[in-house]
């Protein structure tokens, strides 16, 4: 006797679902901190202010790296004119550094910012969702 897939599905018992007490407890306590954030209480505001402050500090540090890295090149060329007159591959070194090397440097700085900002957000999420003891 051949049975259709619909008939086979009807004969299967329902799947069992495993409920772990720790997951239930975590959901209850994580909701408390989330509630603080949603209600914009003083604790929630302090948590969000800390996240914003951390990300601002990260942005300012990486901006300083970019300013020193790219802004320092004209200073280097002014202080050491011999470096500015160098011509590797027949191209003036300032053009080579500012025209070609600057872009990979900016891409790496942007990637680093995104990576570190996401890590900061993951840490914040872990802080918010961790069970209270």
N, C-alpha and C positions, 0 to 999 in steps of 0.2 A: 504494500500500500504506500502510495506516494502522498506526502503531506506538503502543503504550501508553506512558505515562510511565515505567513500570518498565523497559521495553525500551530507551527512550531513555537512561535513567540508566546502564544497564549498558554502553552503547556509549561513554559519555564516558570519556576518560582520567582518571586520578586527578589531583586538583589538586596543583600544585607548592607546596611550602612553602619560603620563603626563610629561610635561617638566616644571621644576621649575627654575625660573630665578636665584635663589641663586646658584644652582648647575652649571649653565652655567658660572656665574661670578666666582665661585670658580675654575672651570676648567681652565679659562683664567689666573687667577692670580697665581694659583699653578704652571702653566706651566712656569712662569717667573723664579721662584726659581729653578725649575728642569732644566731649560735651563742654569742657572748659574752653576749648578753641571755638566751638560753634557759638557759644553764648557770649563770646568776647569778654570773658571775665578778666580780672586783673592777672590771674595766672596764665590764661590763654594769651593775653596781650604780651606778657613777659616772654612767653615761649616764642611767639611770632617775632617780637622785637629782637630776641637773641638770634633767630634764624636770619633775619634781615641784616643785622649787624655783622654776623659772620660772613654772609655773602658779600656785603659791602667791603669788608676788610680784604676778602679774597680778590675782589675786583680791583681794589686800589693797589694791592701788592703786585698783581700781574700787570696793571697799567704802569706801575713804576718800573717793572722789568722791561717793558716795551719802550718806555721813554728813555731809560738809560741805554738800552741796547741800540735803538735807532737814533735817539737824540745824541748819543755819545759819538756817533760816527763823524758828524761835521766838526765836533770839537777835536776829535783825533786828527782829522785832516788839517785843521787850523794849527794845531800844536806841532804836528809832524808833517811838514809839506812834502817830505820825501815819500811818505806813504801815499799821499794824494797823487803824486806823480807816477807811481808804479803803474805798469801796463801789462798785467798778466793776460795772456791770450789776445794781445793787441787791443784790449779794451781798458780804459781808465778804471782804476780800482774803485773810485767812488761810484761810478756808474754801475760797475759790476755788483758791488755790495748793496747799493740802494735800489738798483733795478732788478736784480735777480735773487740775491740772498735774503732780502727783506721779506719777500712773500712766504717762503717756507718758514721763516722765523715767526711771522704773524700767524700762520696756520697752526704751528706748534703751540703758540701762546693761546690761541683760541681753543684748540683741542684740550689743552691743560685746564683752561678755565671751565669748560663744559664738564670735563671729567671730575674736577674738584667740586664744582657746584652740585653735580649729581650726587657725589659722595656725601656732601653736607646735607642734602635733602634726604638721603637714605638714613643718615645718622639721626636727623630730626624725626623722621617717620618712626624709626626704631625706638626713639625716646618716647614718642607719643603713644605708640602701641605696646610698649613693654608693660607687663603686669605690675601693678602696685603691690608692694610687699607690706 
